[in-house]
Amino acid sequence: MAKEKELEKCDYICLHKDLIDQVLSHLPEETQLYDLAELFKVFGDTTRIKILYVLFQAEMCVCDIAQLLNMSQSAISHQLRILKQAKLAKSRRDGKTIFYSLSDSHVRSIIDQGFEHIVE
C-alpha cells in the first residue's frame, strides 16, 4: 500500500503498472535485503577472503592460520569472529585447541561464483 502511494507521488506517468506490481510482489522484505547487504560486506575484506580460502583446504586452528598468512593470532581471531557472526565459519573445541572450518558448502559456492565472475 505504501509503495503504491510512493508511485502516485511520482510526476512520471507509469504506463506499466502491472509490471511494477509483479516486480514489487517478488522483492524480499527490507530486513532481508539489509541482512544480505551485511553478508556481502563481510566478503569485502581481503584477509577474510584469504581465511575462507584457507578453510576451503582444511579445518585449522588460529595459530596455524596466523602462521600460514603471516599475521598475528589476534588479527586472525578478530576476522574469524566476524566470519562466525556472519555464519560463514564455525568452530569446534578439541581439548584446549579450537579448530575453525567453513559453516557449509554455500560459503564455497558464493566464493567460487564470485571468483568465476571476476575471471570472465
N, C-alpha and C positions, 0 to 999 in steps of 0.2 A: 504494500500500500504506500509506504513512504517513498519507495523507488518510483512509483507511478507519479507521485506529486512532484518529485525532482524532474521528471521528464516534462511535466506540464509547465514548469517554470522556464524551460529552455526556449529561447527565441527561435530556434531552428524547428522547422516543421518536419516532424517524423513521418516518413512515408512507409516505414517497415515495422510497425508496432508488433505484429505477430512474431517477427524475427527477434526483436528486442525481448519480448516476453519469453520466448523459447530459451534464449541465452540466459536471461535472469533466472529462469527456473533451474538451470544447471550449475549456477555459480555456488561454490561452497559457502558456508557461513563465514562471517567476518573473523570469528575467533579461529576457525580452521585455517584461513588464509594467513592470519598472523602467525600461527604455530608453524606453518610451512615456511614462511619467510624466516622465522627464527632458526629453523633447522638448516636452511641453506646458508645462513650466516656462519654457522659452525664450520662449514666447508671453506670459509673464506680465509683460513689461516694455514699457511704452508706447513708449519710444524704439526698441526693436527692432521693434515693430509699425509705427511710422512709417517706419523704414528699409525694411521689407519693402514697404510701400505705395509708397514712392519707387521701389523696384526693380521694382514692377509696371509702372511707366511707362517706365523706360529703364535701361540699363546706365549706371552713374555711378562716378566716382572719389570718394575720401574728401573731397577739397576741395569738390566740388560738393554732396555730401550735407550736409556741415557747413554750408555757406552756406545751402542750402535750409531746413535745420531750425534754423538759428541756434544751432548748437552748436560746440564745439571739435572740431578734427580728431582730437584724442586720444580724446575721448569716443566719436566715431563709429567710430574704428578699434577701440576696445575692444569695442563692440557688434557690429561686423562680424566680429571674431574669434570671438565666441560663436556668431553665426549660421553662420559657416563650420564650426565644430566640430560643430554640430548638423546639418550638411549641408543647411541652408536657403538658403545663399548660396554663390556660387562667385566666383572671381576669375580675371582674365587680365591679363597684362602687355603693354603696348604702349609700348615704349621704357622710359622711367623711370616711366610712369604705370600704376597698377594700377586696373582697372575691375572693378566688382562687379555681379553680376546674380543673379537667383533661380536656384537649383540646377535646378529643374524645375517642371513645371506642377502637381505635387502641392502645392507650397507655396501657390500661389494658391488652389487648391481648399480647402485647410484654412482659410485666412483667410476666403475667401468664405462657406464654410459656417458658420464662427463668427459672422461679421457677420450673415448671414441669420438665425441663431438669436437674436441679441440684438435685432433689429429686429422680430421677430414679435410 
